[in-house]
Amino acid sequence: GTTVATGPNESVPRIPIDDANTRFTVRVWSPAADIVVRLKLEDANNNRLTVETETRTTVAGAWEVLTFDVASVAPGTNPLNVNTAFTKLSIFFNFGVDGVSGGGGTFYFDDVTFIGGGGLP
């Protein structure tokens, strides 16, 4: 994975997640469609406080904007706790597939944006 950081301890400013605002967009380029992309948030000072969600690419060899909603967590991961100070963001391409099985490849991302909306039911 790749961690997006602008501050110390691989951190970003606190992400303003609350019960009604849980969505992000990320512009991605993938060599193949149907690749799992996982977004992970955590407290940069406590790596046990995390939330993870994922989606899949839909096009190959082109840029697309993926939407992630941390209210909908990835299987087997922590539930969203909106009281956590989420100050670290990482992105994992082809999540759950080792490099040999995945065939390698180059992935790109840009424009990670907290867009709000979504939310807990």
Backbone as JSON, one array per atom type, in Angstrom:
{
  "sequence": "GTTVATGPNESVPRIPIDDANTRFTVRVWSPAADIVVRLKLEDANNNRLTVETETRTTVAGAWEVLTFDVASVAPGTNPLNVNTAFTKLSIFFNFGVDGVSGGGGTFYFDDVTFIGGGGLP",
  "N": [[0.82, -1.2, 0.0], [0.18, 2.36, -0.13], [0.89, 5.21, 1.72], [-0.66, 8.28, 2.26], [0.66, 11.33, 3.08], [1.15, 14.36, 4.86], [2.18, 15.38, 7.11], [3.96, 14.96, 10.29], [4.87, 11.62, 11.41], [3.74, 10.17, 9.34], [1.26, 11.44, 8.82], [-1.92, 13.1, 8.24], [-3.98, 16.07, 8.33], [-6.62, 15.92, 10.81], [-9.33, 13.99, 9.73], [-12.58, 14.99, 9.02], [-14.72, 13.08, 9.85], [-18.04, 12.08, 10.52], [-21.22, 10.84, 11.75], [-22.84, 11.31, 9.51], [-21.19, 11.88, 7.39], [-19.05, 10.3, 5.49], [-17.71, 9.64, 3.18], [-15.29, 9.28, 0.51], [-13.53, 10.27, -2.46], [-11.37, 8.97, -4.97], [-9.17, 9.41, -7.58], [-8.19, 7.04, -9.91], [-5.88, 4.97, -11.75], [-5.7, 1.97, -13.39], [-4.2, -1.05, -14.61], [-5.98, -3.03, -15.19], [-9.44, -4.03, -15.15], [-11.8, -4.61, -12.48], [-10.23, -4.8, -10.2], [-9.44, -4.98, -6.8], [-9.51, -2.22, -4.67], [-8.4, -0.92, -1.73], [-9.15, 1.31, 0.9], [-7.74, 2.67, 3.72], [-8.11, 4.07, 6.89], [-6.58, 5.48, 9.75], [-5.64, 6.17, 13.16], [-2.88, 8.08, 13.43], [-1.28, 7.95, 15.63], [-1.95, 5.65, 16.91], [-2.03, 2.63, 15.76], [-3.93, 0.65, 16.01], [-6.42, 1.69, 15.92], [-8.5, 1.81, 13.5], [-10.2, 1.96, 10.29], [-11.51, 0.33, 7.46], [-12.32, 0.18, 4.02], [-13.5, -0.89, 0.79], [-13.47, -0.97, -2.82], [-13.99, -1.7, -6.32], [-12.1, -1.45, -9.34], [-13.39, -0.37, -12.52], [-12.68, -0.04, -15.11], [-10.06, -0.61, -17.54], [-6.75, 0.5, -18.03], [-7.28, 3.25, -18.0], [-8.17, 6.41, -16.52], [-10.29, 6.69, -13.68], [-12.86, 7.73, -11.37], [-13.16, 6.6, -8.16], [-15.43, 5.84, -5.55], [-15.41, 5.72, -2.06], [-16.83, 4.52, 0.92], [-16.53, 4.76, 4.24], [-18.37, 4.0, 6.11], [-19.31, 1.64, 5.28], [-17.77, -1.05, 5.92], [-14.86, -3.05, 5.1], [-14.91, -6.64, 4.87], [-14.23, -8.4, 7.89], [-12.87, -6.37, 9.18], [-12.4, -3.54, 11.44], [-15.32, -1.92, 12.85], [-16.67, 1.3, 11.9], [-15.72, 3.95, 13.94], [-16.69, 6.95, 14.78], [-15.6, 8.64, 16.61], [-12.91, 8.33, 16.61], [-9.72, 9.76, 16.02], [-9.0, 10.13, 12.98], [-6.14, 10.26, 11.24], [-4.45, 9.34, 9.34], [-4.02, 8.0, 6.12], [-4.23, 5.38, 3.85], [-3.75, 3.61, 0.75], [-4.46, 0.68, -1.03], [-3.74, -1.24, -3.77], [-5.07, -3.92, -5.73], [-5.75, -5.48, -3.56], [-5.26, -8.11, -1.26], [-4.2, -9.9, -3.03], [-1.29, -11.54, -3.96], [1.86, -10.41, -5.36], [2.87, -12.11, -7.42], [0.64, -13.72, -8.15], [-1.07, -11.67, -8.89], [0.03, -10.64, -11.16], [1.55, -8.38, -11.29], [2.15, -5.03, -12.4], [1.41, -1.53, -12.91], [0.01, 0.96, -10.91], [-1.84, 3.94, -10.42], [-2.72, 6.83, -8.46], [-4.62, 9.76, -7.61], [-5.78, 12.95, -6.44], [-7.17, 12.53, -3.88], [-10.01, 12.86, -2.03], [-12.03, 14.03, 0.58], [-15.37, 13.83, 0.57], [-17.65, 13.86, 2.04], [-21.1, 13.2, 2.97], [-23.0, 10.13, 2.48], [-22.79, 7.86, 5.11], [-23.66, 6.49, 8.37], [-26.17, 3.99, 8.83]],
  "CA": [[0.0, 0.0, 0.0], [0.83, 3.66, -0.13], [0.32, 6.13, 2.7], [-0.7, 9.69, 1.88], [1.07, 12.05, 4.28], [1.62, 15.74, 4.76], [2.68, 15.78, 8.41], [4.81, 14.01, 11.0], [4.34, 10.29, 11.7], [2.94, 9.81, 8.16], [-0.09, 11.88, 9.13], [-2.65, 14.16, 7.54], [-4.87, 16.71, 9.32], [-7.76, 15.07, 11.21], [-10.39, 13.9, 8.73], [-13.79, 15.32, 9.77], [-15.76, 12.06, 9.7], [-19.08, 11.98, 11.53], [-22.24, 9.84, 11.37], [-23.47, 11.62, 8.22], [-20.18, 12.24, 6.39], [-18.12, 9.17, 5.56], [-17.28, 9.24, 1.84], [-14.1, 9.81, -0.16], [-13.29, 9.88, -3.84], [-9.96, 8.88, -5.37], [-9.01, 9.18, -9.02], [-7.23, 5.95, -10.03], [-5.56, 4.35, -13.04], [-5.35, 0.57, -13.18], [-3.99, -1.75, -15.87], [-7.05, -4.01, -15.4], [-10.71, -3.8, -14.47], [-12.18, -5.54, -11.42], [-9.14, -4.86, -9.22], [-9.86, -4.48, -5.48], [-8.76, -1.1, -4.13], [-8.81, -0.73, -0.34], [-8.78, 2.56, 1.55], [-7.62, 2.46, 5.16], [-7.88, 5.22, 7.74], [-6.17, 5.12, 11.1], [-5.07, 7.19, 14.03], [-1.43, 8.0, 13.19], [-0.61, 7.7, 16.91], [-2.39, 4.36, 17.45], [-2.38, 1.87, 14.57], [-5.04, -0.29, 16.27], [-7.66, 2.42, 15.67], [-8.57, 1.84, 12.03], [-11.4, 1.57, 9.55], [-11.12, 0.0, 6.1], [-13.38, -0.09, 3.06], [-12.91, -1.18, -0.52], [-14.29, -1.0, -4.02], [-13.27, -2.31, -7.44], [-11.99, -0.66, -10.57], [-14.36, -0.81, -13.53], [-12.09, 0.1, -16.45], [-8.64, -0.95, -17.65], [-5.91, 1.4, -18.8], [-7.85, 4.59, -18.07], [-8.47, 7.01, -15.23], [-11.68, 6.73, -13.22], [-13.03, 8.18, -10.0], [-13.79, 5.61, -7.3], [-16.0, 6.36, -4.3], [-15.25, 4.85, -0.9], [-17.64, 4.94, 2.07], [-16.01, 4.03, 5.39], [-19.49, 3.46, 6.88], [-19.45, 0.27, 4.78], [-16.42, -1.54, 6.15], [-14.42, -4.28, 4.45], [-15.12, -7.82, 5.71], [-13.19, -8.77, 8.84], [-12.16, -5.2, 9.7], [-13.06, -2.82, 12.53], [-16.42, -1.03, 12.48], [-16.35, 2.72, 11.96], [-15.92, 4.68, 15.19], [-16.54, 8.35, 14.37], [-14.86, 9.37, 17.64], [-11.48, 8.14, 16.39], [-9.02, 10.84, 15.31], [-8.39, 9.57, 11.78], [-5.09, 11.18, 10.79], [-3.56, 8.62, 8.43], [-4.78, 7.42, 5.03], [-3.43, 4.53, 2.97], [-4.47, 3.0, -0.36], [-3.87, -0.6, -1.43], [-4.25, -1.75, -5.04], [-5.07, -5.38, -5.87], [-5.68, -5.93, -2.17], [-5.5, -9.53, -1.02], [-3.58, -10.71, -4.08], [0.16, -11.36, -3.93], [2.41, -9.87, -6.6], [3.0, -13.14, -8.44], [-0.7, -14.06, -8.62], [-1.7, -10.49, -9.48], [0.64, -10.31, -12.43], [2.27, -7.11, -11.24], [1.47, -3.89, -13.02], [1.58, -0.21, -12.32], [-1.24, 1.6, -10.54], [-1.68, 5.35, -10.07], [-3.87, 7.49, -7.85], [-4.49, 11.21, -7.47], [-7.0, 13.65, -6.03], [-7.88, 11.93, -2.76], [-10.88, 13.92, -1.55], [-13.12, 13.72, 1.5], [-16.52, 14.53, -0.01], [-18.78, 13.84, 2.97], [-22.26, 12.41, 2.55], [-23.0, 8.73, 2.89], [-23.06, 7.84, 6.54], [-24.12, 5.3, 9.06], [-27.63, 3.84, 8.75]],
  "C": [[0.85, 1.24, 0.0], [0.12, 4.56, 0.86], [0.45, 7.56, 2.17], [-0.36, 10.48, 3.13], [1.5, 13.46, 3.95], [2.26, 16.21, 6.06], [3.57, 14.73, 9.04], [4.09, 12.68, 11.24], [3.4, 9.81, 10.58], [1.48, 10.24, 8.32], [-0.63, 12.89, 8.13], [-3.46, 14.88, 8.62], [-6.06, 15.79, 9.62], [-8.87, 15.16, 10.17], [-11.72, 14.06, 9.45], [-14.96, 14.34, 9.56], [-16.75, 12.19, 10.86], [-20.14, 11.02, 11.01], [-22.81, 10.07, 9.97], [-22.48, 11.89, 7.1], [-19.03, 11.25, 6.45], [-17.51, 8.8, 4.2], [-16.05, 10.0, 1.35], [-14.19, 9.48, -1.64], [-11.79, 9.86, -4.07], [-9.96, 8.62, -6.87], [-7.9, 8.15, -9.18], [-7.04, 5.55, -11.49], [-5.07, 2.95, -12.74], [-5.13, -0.11, -14.53], [-5.11, -2.76, -16.18], [-8.3, -3.57, -14.66], [-10.9, -4.87, -13.4], [-11.05, -5.8, -10.43], [-9.66, -4.28, -7.9], [-8.92, -3.35, -5.06], [-9.29, -0.86, -2.71], [-8.3, 0.61, 0.16], [-8.82, 2.31, 3.05], [-7.35, 3.79, 5.85], [-7.44, 4.72, 9.1], [-5.74, 6.35, 11.88], [-3.56, 7.05, 13.9], [-0.66, 7.73, 14.48], [-0.99, 6.36, 17.53], [-2.89, 3.5, 16.29], [-3.42, 0.77, 14.8], [-6.38, 0.36, 16.01], [-7.77, 2.67, 14.17], [-10.0, 1.64, 11.55], [-10.95, 1.36, 8.11], [-12.37, -0.26, 5.26], [-12.73, -0.35, 1.72], [-13.97, -1.1, -1.61], [-13.44, -1.61, -5.12], [-13.19, -1.33, -8.61], [-12.98, -1.22, -11.59], [-13.83, -0.69, -14.95], [-10.61, -0.27, -16.4], [-7.93, 0.11, -18.47], [-6.47, 2.8, -18.97], [-8.09, 5.11, -16.66], [-9.96, 6.9, -14.94], [-11.71, 7.23, -11.79], [-13.79, 7.11, -9.23], [-14.3, 6.3, -6.04], [-15.88, 5.3, -3.22], [-16.12, 5.4, 0.23], [-17.21, 4.12, 3.28], [-17.12, 3.6, 6.35], [-19.76, 2.02, 6.47], [-18.07, -0.38, 4.83], [-16.14, -2.84, 5.4], [-14.61, -5.46, 5.4], [-13.93, -8.08, 6.63], [-12.42, -7.6, 9.42], [-13.0, -4.51, 10.77], [-14.27, -2.03, 12.02], [-15.96, 0.42, 12.59], [-16.68, 3.27, 13.34], [-15.64, 6.15, 14.87], [-15.82, 9.19, 15.42], [-13.35, 9.2, 17.52], [-10.91, 9.33, 15.63], [-8.3, 10.22, 14.11], [-7.43, 10.58, 11.17], [-4.07, 10.49, 9.89], [-4.42, 7.93, 7.39], [-3.85, 6.63, 4.13], [-4.33, 3.9, 1.92], [-3.71, 1.76, -0.79], [-4.53, -1.06, -2.72], [-4.1, -3.26, -5.09], [-4.98, -6.04, -4.5], [-6.03, -7.41, -2.06], [-4.9, -10.45, -2.05], [-2.08, -10.48, -4.02], [0.67, -10.94, -5.31], [2.51, -10.89, -7.73], [1.63, -13.48, -9.02], [-1.37, -12.9, -9.34], [-1.1, -10.08, -10.81], [1.37, -8.99, -12.46], [1.47, -5.98, -11.85], [1.72, -2.61, -12.25], [0.21, 0.4, -12.09], [-0.91, 3.04, -10.15], [-2.91, 5.83, -9.32], [-3.55, 8.97, -7.68], [-5.8, 11.73, -6.87], [-7.8, 12.9, -4.97], [-8.68, 13.04, -2.09], [-11.92, 13.39, -0.58], [-14.31, 14.53, 1.02], [-17.73, 14.58, 0.93], [-19.94, 13.04, 2.39], [-22.09, 10.97, 2.96], [-23.44, 8.65, 4.33], [-23.59, 6.54, 7.06], [-25.64, 5.21, 8.99], [-28.3, 4.14, 10.08]]
}
